[in-house]
């Protein structure tokens, strides 16, 4: 079973995983920087469900775009 694992593909998967995570982190920091209010305070303390849903949908869409770019 171990012979079937290609080492280059394994390293590529690890690299692109960390690249995707880095891009998602950068997206979060940019989003946090451009909003005029603290996002975490709005979601955690003020229980702003609509903002949490929008942020979640944003991250899902960005992750789909990143995955499509990596695959192509």
C-alpha positions as CSV (number, residue, x, y, z in Angstrom):
1,X,0.0,0.0,0.0
2,X,2.8,2.4,0.8
3,X,4.3,1.8,-2.7
4,X,1.2,3.3,-4.2
5,X,1.7,6.7,-2.5
6,X,3.7,9.0,-4.7
7,X,6.0,11.2,-2.6
8,X,5.8,14.2,-4.9
9,X,2.0,14.1,-4.9
10,X,2.1,13.9,-1.1
11,X,4.4,16.9,-0.8
12,X,2.2,18.8,-3.3
13,X,-0.9,18.1,-1.3
14,X,0.8,19.3,1.9
15,X,2.1,22.4,0.2
16,X,-1.2,23.3,-1.4
17,X,-3.0,22.7,1.9
18,X,-0.8,25.2,3.7
19,X,-1.1,27.6,0.7
20,X,-4.9,27.5,0.9
21,X,-4.8,28.0,4.6
22,X,-2.5,31.0,4.2
23,X,-4.7,32.5,1.6
24,X,-7.8,32.1,3.8
25,X,-5.9,33.7,6.7
26,X,-4.9,36.7,4.5
27,X,-8.5,37.0,3.4
28,X,-9.7,37.1,7.0
29,X,-7.1,39.8,7.9
30,X,-8.0,41.9,4.9
31,X,-11.7,41.6,5.7
32,X,-11.1,42.5,9.3
33,X,-9.1,45.5,8.2
34,X,-11.6,46.9,5.8
35,X,-14.7,46.6,7.9
36,X,-15.5,49.6,10.1
37,X,-16.5,47.4,13.1
38,X,-14.9,44.5,14.9
39,X,-16.3,41.3,13.2
40,X,-15.6,39.0,16.1
41,X,-17.4,41.3,18.6
42,X,-20.4,41.5,16.3
43,X,-20.6,37.7,16.0
44,X,-19.7,36.6,19.5
45,X,-21.0,39.3,21.8
46,X,-23.8,40.9,19.8
47,X,-25.0,37.5,18.4
48,X,-25.2,38.8,14.8
49,X,-26.3,35.6,13.0
50,X,-26.6,37.4,9.6
51,X,-23.0,38.5,9.7
52,X,-21.8,35.0,10.7
53,X,-23.7,33.5,7.8
54,X,-22.3,36.1,5.3
55,X,-18.8,35.5,6.6
56,X,-19.2,31.7,6.4
57,X,-20.5,32.0,2.8
58,X,-17.6,34.2,1.9
59,X,-15.1,31.7,3.2
60,X,-16.8,28.9,1.4
61,X,-16.8,30.8,-1.9
62,X,-13.1,31.8,-1.5
63,X,-12.1,28.2,-0.7
64,X,-13.9,27.0,-3.8
65,X,-12.0,29.6,-5.9
66,X,-8.7,28.7,-4.3
67,X,-9.3,25.0,-4.9
68,X,-10.2,25.6,-8.5
69,X,-7.1,27.6,-9.1
70,X,-4.9,25.0,-7.4
71,X,-6.4,22.1,-9.5
72,X,-6.1,23.9,-12.8
